[in-house]
Amino acid sequence: MSLKEQITEDMKTAMRAKDSERLGTIRLLLAALKQKEVDERVVLDDAAVVAIVDKLIKQRKDSIEAFQKAERKDLADKEAAELVVLQAYLPARLSADEVTAEVKAIVAELGATGPGDMGKVMGAVKARLAGKADMGQVSAAVKAALAG
């Protein structure tokens, strides 16, 4: 079963359970997936679905931070609940050590030597670790690997 099909099944389950918060978040995700398919006239594969989920998670994290600064705990809690639902659709994340090891291996494969090779390394890293690691963490690991 593809990830998109799994999300659709989870929506049906949430409807039957009358779990309105989970249902709302899943509908939001399905709307984002449908929008991408319509805009680009493609059928999304699991990698594209994970990329969209990742984008929505980043939006939620940014919103939570903004709501906390504005002292709007009610809205921050709502975003946090959506974040939990969305994270269930991501594959298992790599640990910091695993990310560092992958980055070092890619740097060695490409023969990158300094900060000037950052773009080339990030392109390869994104292709290999998309959806498996937080890209902010990956970027920091690449900078450290190229600096030292």
C-alpha positions as CSV (number, residue, x, y, z in Angstrom):
1,M,0.0,0.0,0.0
2,S,1.4,3.4,-1.0
3,L,1.8,6.2,1.6
4,K,-1.0,8.2,-0.1
5,E,-3.4,5.2,0.1
6,Q,-2.4,4.8,3.8
7,I,-3.3,8.4,4.5
8,T,-6.7,8.0,2.8
9,E,-7.4,4.9,4.9
10,D,-6.4,6.8,8.0
11,M,-8.9,9.5,7.0
12,K,-11.6,7.0,6.8
13,T,-10.7,5.5,10.2
14,A,-10.7,9.0,11.8
15,M,-14.1,9.6,10.3
16,R,-15.5,6.4,11.7
17,A,-13.9,7.2,15.1
18,K,-15.3,10.8,15.0
19,D,-11.8,12.1,15.7
20,S,-12.2,15.6,14.4
21,E,-8.7,16.9,15.1
22,R,-7.0,14.0,13.4
23,L,-9.5,14.1,10.6
24,G,-8.9,17.8,10.0
25,T,-5.1,17.4,9.8
26,I,-5.4,14.4,7.5
27,R,-7.7,16.3,5.2
28,L,-5.3,19.2,5.2
29,L,-2.5,16.8,4.1
30,L,-4.7,15.2,1.4
31,A,-5.6,18.7,0.1
32,A,-1.9,19.6,-0.1
33,L,-1.2,16.3,-2.0
34,K,-4.1,16.9,-4.4
35,Q,-3.0,20.5,-5.0
36,K,0.5,19.3,-6.0
37,E,-0.9,16.7,-8.3
38,V,-3.3,19.1,-10.0
39,D,-0.7,21.9,-10.3
40,E,2.0,19.7,-11.8
41,R,-0.3,17.1,-13.5
42,V,1.5,14.2,-11.9
43,V,0.7,11.2,-9.7
44,L,2.7,11.5,-6.5
45,D,5.0,8.7,-5.4
46,D,6.0,8.0,-1.8
47,A,9.1,10.2,-2.0
48,A,7.0,13.2,-3.2
49,V,4.4,12.6,-0.4
50,V,7.2,12.5,2.2
51,A,8.5,15.8,0.8
52,I,5.1,17.4,1.2
53,V,4.7,16.0,4.7
54,D,8.1,17.4,5.5
55,K,7.1,20.8,4.2
56,L,3.9,20.8,6.3
57,I,5.9,19.8,9.4
58,K,8.3,22.7,8.9
59,Q,5.3,25.0,8.6
60,R,3.8,23.7,11.8
61,K,7.1,24.1,13.7
62,D,7.4,27.7,12.4
63,S,3.8,28.4,13.5
64,I,4.4,26.9,16.9
65,E,7.4,29.2,17.4
66,A,5.5,32.3,16.3
67,F,2.4,31.5,18.5
68,Q,4.7,30.9,21.5
69,K,6.3,34.3,21.0
70,A,2.9,35.9,20.8
71,E,1.8,34.0,23.9
72,R,-1.0,32.2,22.1
73,K,-0.8,28.8,23.8
74,D,-4.2,27.7,22.4
75,L,-3.0,28.0,18.8
76,A,0.4,26.6,19.6
77,D,-1.2,23.5,21.1
78,K,-3.4,23.1,18.0
79,E,-0.4,23.2,15.7
80,A,1.5,20.8,18.0
81,A,-1.3,18.3,17.7
82,E,-1.3,18.6,13.9
83,L,2.5,18.1,14.0
84,V,2.1,14.8,15.9
85,V,-0.3,13.5,13.3
86,L,1.9,14.6,10.4
87,Q,5.1,13.0,11.9
88,A,3.4,9.6,11.8
89,Y,3.7,9.7,8.0
90,L,7.5,10.2,7.9
91,P,9.9,7.3,7.7
92,A,12.1,6.6,10.7
93,R,14.6,9.5,11.1
94,L,18.3,9.0,11.2
95,S,20.2,9.8,14.4
96,A,22.8,12.7,14.4
97,D,25.6,10.1,14.3
98,E,24.1,8.3,11.3
99,V,23.6,11.7,9.5
100,T,27.2,12.6,10.1
101,A,28.5,9.2,8.9
102,E,26.3,9.5,5.7
103,V,27.6,13.0,5.0
104,K,31.2,12.0,5.5
105,A,30.7,9.1,3.1
106,I,29.2,11.3,0.5
107,V,31.9,13.9,0.9
108,A,34.5,11.1,0.4
109,E,32.7,9.8,-2.7
110,L,32.5,13.2,-4.3
111,G,36.1,14.1,-3.4
112,A,34.8,17.4,-1.9
113,T,37.5,19.4,-0.2
114,G,36.2,22.7,1.1
115,P,33.2,25.1,1.5
116,G,33.2,25.8,-2.2
117,D,31.9,22.2,-2.8
118,M,28.9,22.8,-0.5
119,G,26.3,22.9,-3.3
120,K,27.5,19.8,-4.9
121,V,27.6,17.9,-1.6
122,M,24.1,19.2,-0.6
123,G,22.6,18.0,-3.9
124,A,23.9,14.5,-3.4
125,V,22.9,14.5,0.3
126,K,19.4,15.7,-0.4
127,A,18.9,12.9,-3.0
128,R,20.1,10.2,-0.6
129,L,18.6,11.5,2.7
130,A,15.4,13.1,1.6
131,G,12.7,12.4,4.2
132,K,15.1,10.4,6.4
133,A,16.7,13.3,8.2
134,D,16.1,16.9,9.1
135,M,17.7,19.0,6.4
136,G,18.8,21.7,8.9
137,Q,20.8,19.0,10.8
138,V,22.2,17.7,7.5
139,S,23.3,21.2,6.4
140,A,25.2,21.6,9.7
141,A,26.8,18.2,9.2
142,V,27.9,19.1,5.7
143,K,29.4,22.4,6.8
144,A,31.3,20.7,9.6
145,A,32.6,18.0,7.2
146,L,33.8,20.5,4.7
147,A,35.4,22.8,7.2
148,G,37.4,20.1,9.0
